[in-house]
Amino acid sequence: MEDKLRDDFSIEWDVDRYVSRREFFKFLTLASGGLVAGSAVLAAWPALRPKSDLDFPRTLVARVGDVPAGGSAEFAYPGQNDLCILLHRRDGGFDAYSRRCTHLSCPVQFQSDEQRLFCPCHNGAFSVADGSPTQGPPTRPLRRVNLEIVGEDIYAVGVEAE
């Protein structure tokens, strides 16, 4: 039976398992090219994605009278899981930032007595003026939420890119 199979399927098994250097390097070059092309697509994706992904909804977050001068209010923007904080500066202006610490995404808290945004996880702190880190392990600033004030209403209209 085995001889019949060898006659019908005459494959030289020793030669079949042999891979030349040329075949090996051709495979290696094609695989490397695929990895480079995939990496290039991933790197270019933010610039290639449709503009509709970058549009932020205009969302009412508070009224001017709801947040006392020197105080804060929490809200979610642009999605329900995106925690943010609205700060009413003592000079009357408003700023808003993401509440996710740029170190390990712990929620930051506003400390009005020290006028800073504090991350209790690793003793990090951020400036209320621009969201830049002032102490601890964070090295990147908090993401700023763009605001628009119309009459007494405060709207979130976008988030600055990192």
NORNOR-V498212 format. One record per pair of residues at least 6 apart in sequence whose ideal C-beta (glycine too) atoms are under 6 Angstrom apart, sorted by the first residue. I is the first residue (numbers start at 1). J is the second residue. D is the distance in Angstrom with one decimal. If there is no record, write none. Layout:
((I,J,D) (I,J,D))
//
This chain:
((56,78,5.1) (56,158,4.4) (58,155,5.3) (58,157,5.3) (59,77,5.7) (59,156,4.9) (60,153,5.8) (60,155,5.7) (61,75,4.4) (61,86,5.8) (61,154,5.5) (61,156,5.1) (62,73,5.1) (62,86,5.8) (62,154,4.9) (63,152,5.0) (63,153,6.0) (64,152,4.8) (67,73,4.8) (67,88,4.3) (69,88,5.5) (69,90,5.3) (70,90,4.9) (70,112,5.5) (71,88,5.4) (72,85,5.5) (72,87,5.1) (72,110,4.1) (73,86,4.6) (74,85,5.5) (75,84,5.4) (76,82,5.7) (77,84,5.0) (77,145,5.9) (77,156,4.3) (83,99,4.0) (83,107,5.9) (84,96,5.7) (84,98,5.6) (84,99,5.8) (84,145,5.3) (85,97,5.8) (85,99,5.1) (85,110,5.9) (86,96,4.8) (87,95,4.8) (87,128,5.6) (88,94,5.8) (94,147,5.7) (96,145,3.8) (96,147,5.5) (97,131,4.9) (97,142,4.2) (97,144,5.8) (98,142,5.4) (98,143,4.2) (99,107,4.8) (99,108,5.2) (101,108,5.4) (101,119,4.1) (101,124,5.8) (101,138,5.9) (102,138,4.8) (102,140,4.1) (103,122,6.0) (103,124,5.7) (103,137,4.8) (103,138,4.3) (106,119,5.2) (106,121,3.7) (108,117,4.5) (108,119,4.9) (109,118,5.4) (110,117,5.8) (111,118,5.0) (115,128,5.4) (116,125,4.8) (117,126,4.1) (118,125,5.2) (122,136,5.6) (122,137,5.2) (123,136,4.9) (124,136,3.1) (124,137,5.8) (124,138,4.5) (125,134,4.8) (125,135,4.5) (126,133,5.7) (126,142,5.3) (127,134,5.3) (131,141,4.3) (131,142,3.8) (131,144,5.8) (132,141,4.5) (143,159,5.6) (143,160,6.0) (144,160,4.5) (145,156,5.2) (145,159,5.5) (146,157,5.1) (146,158,4.1) (147,154,6.0) (148,155,4.6) (148,157,4.8))
//
